[in-house]
Amino acid sequence: MLRFAHLTDMHITEKDRGDQGYVLALRSVEQYQPAFIITGGDHVMDVSGPEKSQAVKWYDMYEKVLAENTRLPVYPCIGNHDVYG
């Protein structure tokens, strides 16, 4: 049997504790022992309008949460809020 987790719309930002919510989601997935995680987009807050430095900050937060909270392979799908500019 193949098990995987699908997580979507994390909207990582320093506001609203989006990073902390994503940490909880990643940790809760472990109990199901999936082989990998597929993410459904909108990893960060909408980066279509803010300055590049803000977009980079949100993506850095997203990468840090992943690195520190799962060892599973993660296969991201892009969302409309993930496209800078």
C-alpha positions as CSV (number, residue, x, y, z in Angstrom):
1,M,0.0,0.0,0.0
2,L,1.3,3.5,-0.9
3,R,0.6,6.3,1.6
4,F,1.2,9.9,1.0
5,A,0.1,13.2,2.6
6,H,-1.3,16.1,0.7
7,L,-0.9,19.5,2.3
8,T,-2.0,22.8,0.7
9,D,-2.4,26.5,1.3
10,M,0.2,27.0,4.0
11,H,0.5,30.7,3.3
12,I,3.7,31.1,5.4
13,T,4.1,34.6,6.8
14,E,5.4,36.1,9.9
15,K,1.9,37.2,10.7
16,D,-0.9,35.0,11.9
17,R,1.6,32.2,12.9
18,G,1.3,30.5,9.5
19,D,4.7,28.9,10.1
20,Q,3.6,27.5,13.4
21,G,0.5,26.0,11.9
22,Y,2.5,24.4,9.2
23,V,4.9,22.9,11.8
24,L,1.8,21.3,13.5
25,A,0.5,19.9,10.2
26,L,3.9,18.4,9.3
27,R,4.2,16.8,12.7
28,S,0.6,15.4,12.7
29,V,1.2,13.7,9.3
30,E,4.0,11.5,10.9
31,Q,1.4,9.3,12.6
32,Y,0.2,8.1,9.3
33,Q,3.7,7.1,8.1
34,P,3.4,8.4,4.5
35,A,6.1,7.7,2.0
36,F,6.2,11.4,0.9
37,I,4.3,14.7,1.0
38,I,2.7,16.5,-2.0
39,T,2.0,20.1,-1.4
40,G,-0.8,21.8,-3.3
41,G,0.5,25.3,-3.7
42,D,0.2,28.6,-1.9
43,H,3.3,27.8,0.2
44,V,3.8,31.4,1.1
45,M,1.6,34.5,1.5
46,D,0.9,36.1,-1.8
47,V,4.2,37.2,-3.4
48,S,2.8,38.7,-6.5
49,G,3.0,42.2,-5.1
50,P,5.5,42.7,-2.3
51,E,9.1,43.6,-2.5
52,K,11.5,40.9,-3.5
53,S,13.1,41.0,0.0
54,Q,9.7,40.2,1.6
55,A,9.1,37.3,-0.9
56,V,12.5,35.9,-0.1
57,K,11.9,36.1,3.6
58,W,8.6,34.1,3.3
59,Y,10.3,31.5,1.2
60,D,13.2,31.2,3.6
61,M,10.6,30.7,6.4
62,Y,8.9,28.0,4.4
63,E,12.2,26.2,3.7
64,K,13.3,26.4,7.3
65,V,10.0,24.9,8.6
66,L,10.4,22.0,6.1
67,A,14.0,21.4,7.0
68,E,13.4,21.4,10.7
69,N,10.1,19.4,10.8
70,T,10.2,16.6,8.3
71,R,12.6,14.1,6.8
72,L,10.0,13.0,4.2
73,P,10.5,13.8,0.6
74,V,8.3,16.8,-0.4
75,Y,7.0,17.3,-3.9
76,P,5.7,20.8,-4.3
77,C,3.0,22.0,-6.8
78,I,3.0,25.7,-7.5
79,G,0.1,27.8,-6.5
80,N,-1.1,31.2,-7.7
81,H,0.3,32.9,-4.5
82,D,3.8,31.4,-5.1
83,V,4.7,33.3,-8.2
84,Y,6.8,36.4,-7.5
85,G,6.1,39.6,-9.4
